[in-house]
Amino acid sequence: MSGAHYWLTSDRLALRRFTPDDIDWLANLYSDPDVTRYLGGVKDRTKSEEFLRTRILHYYDEHPGLGIWMTVERDTGACLGYHLLNHIRGESIIQIGFTLVKSARGKGFATEMALAVLRYGFVDLKLPRIAGMASLQNYASQRVLLKIGLERRGERTFPHPDYASEGPMAWFECDAVEWLADRARRPGAELSDSRVQ
Ligand SMILES: CC(C)(COP(=O)(O)OP(=O)(O)OC[C@H]1O[C@@H](n2cnc3c(N)ncnc32)[C@H](O)[C@@H]1OP(=O)(O)O)[C@@H](O)C(=O)NCCC(=O)NCCS
């Protein structure tokens, strides 16, 4: 896929919209119990198709600027996972999130692109606050949320069936004013727009 489809970039990564052609990749990702342990468990192909149609493709039109995007390695074009900035289901709260295939983990990729997504949310979308949540045992995800500047603010439970079975989840938030002030104090922390025009 050409760079023209990448709408947000970081040093090593880029984001692009999902298309219907990504169903094989997504169904494969959701068939892996290790990957989906903290994502509500494996999904069969039918459930993956429904997720792609409703939660990803329709959502782009329903909520311009927000969504779930494919995370791609710029050097190779490989699909590494996804990053998201979207509504927690059944809520008006906007969350940041990420999932990577196993071979892409441990290289700082989740953190690198999550920082770019957070900056996009605060600078370009002017969101006042962004949240994050993770299963209590999902230490890697919690660590990434902390590294990008979110603050742990206890636990929360959500009634939507996708989360209800999880019970209390580790809850993180970050206010735009504080995050932007903190980034401005860091030498080398880029606040400019990394969107591809
Ligand atoms: C969460 C996830 C995206 C992290 O991807 P990643 O590219 O490995 O993340 P990064 O390399 O940017 O950072 C991971 C951090 O977590 C730490 N970490 C990883 N596993 C950990 C564990 N079991 N306990 C504590 N810390 C852990 C790493 O050491 C690193 O922190 P450091 O830089 O301070 O050393 C990846 O593990 C994943 O896809 N998990 C499955 C899906 C998922 O749970 N998504 C989140 C849903 S809320």
The ligand as an SDF file (V2000), in Angstrom:
LIG
                    3D

 48 50  0  0  0  0  0  0  0  0999 V2000
   -0.1180   -4.0420   24.9800 C   0  0  0  0  0  0  0  0  0  0  0  0
    0.7690   -4.1930   23.7550 C   0  0  0  0  0  0  0  0  0  0  0  0
    0.1180   -3.4310   22.5840 C   0  0  0  0  0  0  0  0  0  0  0  0
    2.1630   -3.6070   24.0590 C   0  0  0  0  0  0  0  0  0  0  0  0
    2.9280   -3.6010   22.8510 O   0  0  0  0  0  0  0  0  0  0  0  0
    4.5210   -3.3210   22.8320 P   0  0  0  0  0  0  0  0  0  0  0  0
    4.9120   -2.7960   21.4790 O   0  0  0  0  0  0  0  0  0  0  0  0
    5.2550   -4.5120   23.3360 O   0  0  0  0  0  0  0  0  0  0  0  0
    4.6620   -2.1420   23.8720 O   0  0  0  0  0  0  0  0  0  0  0  0
    5.9670   -1.2650   24.1210 P   0  0  0  0  0  0  0  0  0  0  0  0
    7.1730   -2.0330   23.6560 O   0  0  0  0  0  0  0  0  0  0  0  0
    5.7340    0.0800   23.5220 O   0  0  0  0  0  0  0  0  0  0  0  0
    5.9590   -1.1130   25.7090 O   0  0  0  0  0  0  0  0  0  0  0  0
    5.6350   -2.2250   26.5190 C   0  0  0  0  0  0  0  0  0  0  0  0
    6.0440   -1.9080   27.9520 C   0  0  0  0  0  0  0  0  0  0  0  0
    5.3990   -2.8310   28.8110 O   0  0  0  0  0  0  0  0  0  0  0  0
    6.3920   -3.5410   29.5470 C   0  0  0  0  0  0  0  0  0  0  0  0
    5.8880   -4.8920   29.7450 N   0  0  0  0  0  0  0  0  0  0  0  0
    5.6790   -5.8300   28.8040 C   0  0  0  0  0  0  0  0  0  0  0  0
    5.1850   -6.9380   29.3860 N   0  0  0  0  0  0  0  0  0  0  0  0
    5.0840   -6.6610   30.7040 C   0  0  0  0  0  0  0  0  0  0  0  0
    4.6500   -7.4120   31.8430 C   0  0  0  0  0  0  0  0  0  0  0  0
    4.2030   -8.6500   31.7100 N   0  0  0  0  0  0  0  0  0  0  0  0
    4.6790   -6.8120   33.0520 N   0  0  0  0  0  0  0  0  0  0  0  0
    5.1140   -5.5520   33.2050 C   0  0  0  0  0  0  0  0  0  0  0  0
    5.5430   -4.7790   32.1560 N   0  0  0  0  0  0  0  0  0  0  0  0
    5.5250   -5.3510   30.9400 C   0  0  0  0  0  0  0  0  0  0  0  0
    7.6300   -3.4680   28.7000 C   0  0  0  0  0  0  0  0  0  0  0  0
    8.8020   -3.7140   29.4500 O   0  0  0  0  0  0  0  0  0  0  0  0
    7.5300   -2.0330   28.1930 C   0  0  0  0  0  0  0  0  0  0  0  0
    7.8590   -1.0950   29.1870 O   0  0  0  0  0  0  0  0  0  0  0  0
    9.3470   -0.4250   29.2690 P   0  0  0  0  0  0  0  0  0  0  0  0
    9.5650    0.2820   27.9650 O   0  0  0  0  0  0  0  0  0  0  0  0
    9.2640    0.5030   30.4320 O   0  0  0  0  0  0  0  0  0  0  0  0
   10.3330   -1.5530   29.4600 O   0  0  0  0  0  0  0  0  0  0  0  0
    0.9290   -5.6790   23.3560 C   0  0  0  0  0  0  0  0  0  0  0  0
    1.4410   -6.3840   24.4350 O   0  0  0  0  0  0  0  0  0  0  0  0
   -0.3740   -6.3350   22.9030 C   0  0  0  0  0  0  0  0  0  0  0  0
   -0.7650   -6.2250   21.7460 O   0  0  0  0  0  0  0  0  0  0  0  0
   -1.0670   -7.0540   23.8220 N   0  0  0  0  0  0  0  0  0  0  0  0
   -2.2890   -7.7820   23.4740 C   0  0  0  0  0  0  0  0  0  0  0  0
   -3.4460   -6.8850   23.1780 C   0  0  0  0  0  0  0  0  0  0  0  0
   -3.7670   -5.9580   24.3290 C   0  0  0  0  0  0  0  0  0  0  0  0
   -3.7670   -6.3990   25.4600 O   0  0  0  0  0  0  0  0  0  0  0  0
   -4.0580   -4.6870   24.0030 N   0  0  0  0  0  0  0  0  0  0  0  0
   -4.4260   -3.7170   24.9970 C   0  0  0  0  0  0  0  0  0  0  0  0
   -5.8540   -3.8310   25.3350 C   0  0  0  0  0  0  0  0  0  0  0  0
   -6.2640   -2.7110   26.6650 S   0  0  0  0  0  0  0  0  0  0  0  0
  1  2  1  0
  2  3  1  0
  2  4  1  0
  2 36  1  0
  4  5  1  0
  5  6  1  0
  6  7  2  0
  6  8  1  0
  6  9  1  0
  9 10  1  0
 10 11  2  0
 10 12  1  0
 10 13  1  0
 13 14  1  0
 14 15  1  0
 15 16  1  0
 15 30  1  0
 16 17  1  0
 17 18  1  0
 17 28  1  0
 18 19  1  0
 18 27  1  0
 19 20  2  0
 20 21  1  0
 21 22  1  0
 21 27  2  0
 22 23  1  0
 22 24  2  0
 24 25  1  0
 25 26  2  0
 26 27  1  0
 28 29  1  0
 28 30  1  0
 30 31  1  0
 31 32  1  0
 32 33  2  0
 32 34  1  0
 32 35  1  0
 36 37  1  0
 36 38  1  0
 38 39  2  0
 38 40  1  0
 40 41  1  0
 41 42  1  0
 42 43  1  0
 43 44  2  0
 43 45  1  0
 45 46  1  0
 46 47  1  0
 47 48  1  0
M  END
$$$$
